[in-house]
Structures are given as structure tokens and as C-alpha cells.
Amino acid sequence: MTEPATPPTTGVPDIDAALTQVNLDGPVADHHQQLSAAVEALQRALRTPQQ
């Protein structure tokens, strides 16, 4: 069995943490909440960039 590939990172800890929570396996109804959380993390990072 092949090991899953390590996902790329953005270098922004909040975004990377949110993306690790996204699992598109299983029921499609569960995907909305996961993707919504990832988008919220991205929006926060874009509003207040780390220097």
C-alpha cells in the first residue's frame, strides 16, 4: 500500500491547520462545514497578515 502524500503547506499556521482538518472522504454533506472552516481561516489570514 502506498503512503498518502504529505499535503503542501502555505507557511501560514492557521491556514495549514484548517486545511489538515479537511477530509473529503465520506458523506458529501460533511464537506461544507470543513471547507467553510478552511475558507474562514484563509479570510482571517488575508485580513491580518503575519509580518
C-alpha positions in Angstrom: 0.0 0.0 0.0 1.3 3.5 -0.9 1.7 6.0 1.9 -0.5 9.1 1.4 1.3 12.1 0.1 2.1 14.9 2.6 0.0 17.9 1.7 1.8 21.1 0.8 1.9 23.8 3.3 1.3 27.5 2.9 3.6 28.7 5.7 0.6 30.3 7.5 0.0 28.1 10.6 -3.8 28.9 10.8 -4.4 28.1 7.2 -2.3 24.9 7.3 -4.1 23.8 10.5 -7.5 24.4 8.8 -6.5 22.5 5.7 -5.4 19.5 7.7 -9.0 19.3 9.0 -10.4 19.0 5.5 -11.2 15.3 4.7 -13.3 14.9 1.5 -13.9 11.2 2.2 -17.3 10.2 3.4 -20.7 11.9 3.0 -20.8 15.0 0.8 -23.0 16.7 3.4 -19.9 16.8 5.8 -17.7 18.6 3.3 -19.5 22.0 3.6 -18.6 22.6 7.2 -14.9 21.5 6.7 -14.5 23.7 3.6 -16.2 26.6 5.3 -13.8 26.5 8.2 -10.8 26.5 5.8 -12.2 29.5 4.0 -12.7 31.4 7.2 -9.1 30.7 8.2 -8.0 32.0 4.8 -10.1 35.1 5.1 -8.6 35.8 8.6 -5.1 35.4 7.3 -5.7 37.7 4.4 -7.3 40.4 6.6 -4.5 40.3 9.2 -1.3 39.0 7.5 1.6 37.9 9.7 4.7 40.0 9.3 
